[in-house]
Amino acid sequence: MKNRRLEKGNRRQDSGSKIQDSTCLLHFDSCLLFFCLLSCLQSRVSCLLSYSTFAPVAPYSHDDIKPFKDSRLTKKKQVAEMFDKIAFRYDFLNRFLSCGIDVSWRKKAIRELMEINPKFILDVATGTADVAIMTYEYLRPEKVIGIDISDGMLQLGRKKIAKLLLNKHIELLHGDSEAINFPSDSFDAITVAFGVRNFENLEKGLFEIFRVLKPGGKVVILEFSKPKLPLFTGLYNFYMKIVAPGLASWLSKNREAYQYLNNSVKAFPESETFLHILQQVEFSETSLKRLSLGICTIYCGRKRSG
C-alpha cells in the first residue's frame, strides 16, 4: 500500500513538474513572440520615420502660384508655356528691368563654387544658359550640363553656346527639375538661378538635386527675395507690382509673366525658412548671403561625404 501511494505521489509530482514545465515553456514562447512583434513594430516604425525624413512632404503655398489664373494646366506646364512665349525677349528684359545688376548676382553665385573646383556641373532651370556659360568661363570645368522644361529658352541658349564655340563643354537638355534624368551622385556641383520658385513641388525638386549631387558636392541657389528696410520695401513693392509688369507688357506683350514673378516672389519661403527646408532635405553647411539690400539671395548647401 505504501509503495502504491509512493508511486501515485511520484506520478502527481512528475505530472505537476510537466505542467509547470509546460507553463514555463508557454510563458517563454509568449515572451519570445511579444519581443518578436515588438522588434517587428520597431523596425516598421523606423522604416516609416526614415521614409518621412527623405520623402517629399506636403507642398508649400508657393507651389500653388501659377502664371495663368484661368488655365487648367499644371503649374509646370504653365511655366514652360510662359517661358516659351517670352524667350525671345528674356535676356533683354532681365538686363533692362534689373539695370544689369542680375549679371553681378550670377557672378557672385558662381564664385561660391571656386573653393571646390568642380569638374562636372549641373545647371537646373538653365533657361538661355547665362549661368551655364558664365560657370564655364569662370571655373573651366570639364562639363556643364543645363536642363530646362522650356524648349524655347533652350533653343536660344544653344545658339549662344554655338556662337561662343562652347558646344564641347556645355550641353543643354530638356529636363524636369523634379525628375532629373541622371543617376545618383553624378555632379560635383549644382546651380539654380531664379528657378526654384518655378518648381511645381519645391521639396521634390530639392530632393532630386540632393540625389544627383555627389557626396561632398555643393549646391548654389540664386533667388529673388524681399528687402527688409521699410523705405526701400515700399519702392520695391511699387516697382515689382506696377513698373515691372507694365514695362514687360509693353516690351514683350506678356504682362502675366512679370505679374507671376511678383506673386511668386511674395509667396516664396525665403531666408532662414528656405535654409530650414534645405536642412530637411539633408543638406549640411547651409548658408545665405543677401545681395542688393535683400532683393536677391544666394543660398548654399553641401551633401555630406560618406
Steps between C-alpha positions, in 0.01 A plus 500: 500500500779732592678425172184573304451831680862588433456416131183713481682784680789477258261501204324810631838667560615407149166620360531825696853547377388445140217746539739750659753441220226540240382820666856634507549401138171668401601811695841501327339459155258783575786727606697403192199572277446834677860609448489386136186706443656796683815472289293478182293803604816697583643408161184616322493828697867562420428434135210744501706764682783452253259536208346816646851646538594457135166507321346825375241643738192710442542788252550860608259781414760622250449178301147612414603835344450465126561735205151478348204506739243385244705207368424143604855389426732398782748756630785319325329517160399862553856598589636325189239673283572840658875477439445376145299818436753745648819317398578739212506797742614325818867607508420858399226533763729362771768757421252785451275441803792435738720774352763233438538408868388142431834433326696582817262282704574202278875560519490513881303175509751323275792618716353294784619189311862604453613340825401148390624524138216286357554298182142400418228759559123493453311825443133444586241728334780616272274715278710667230820364660626823660625321812623196308716721277628716787577188703720360225674832441578549873567143618606311185343168601515195274126513432197716575156355436194724506142375526173688452135426423471783244608402150480863392758604761724202420497583130632850568752365749641256244546784251697700758718198579567429132591864438761476778628165365429329831297202373760249624490642850135596554199282416137605536229238546124508543457388858270519800656622825265275694604186307863556402604241242842420647623233743552583866832663595570629148612864548765681704288816513149614410378854431147639481451866409149639541352155447390347831198734516375328186513147640156345512600325820786682670621220725472236228731709281746550787499127577589431137785752512627333819476156337712578193759703696814307591591456869706804593342697214350848529175658386472875435153649462442860391148630558301819539407605853327787671695796645475574873558878515156670534564793262660282234227238539236752385698592188572134429132400528396784268761399244416127511122548503460791256816594311648160406173343373416822310838514326490127431155533346622782275824329396396134480119516480487266802399672823406171669861378507622791713186510710573134574856600592368739765245251635747212518766712673244604764398140569847345494629370839818709508792567736528277810179319404658382176817400684284285727347333194849426364591346835185283494616368163826403681725776363769601748716813542209712379547875473354809336631832370266791433577717198391852398320591824334160513322483162705194409655222710766233446432171683768231537501146630718189497431128473690320776779267397467133583 
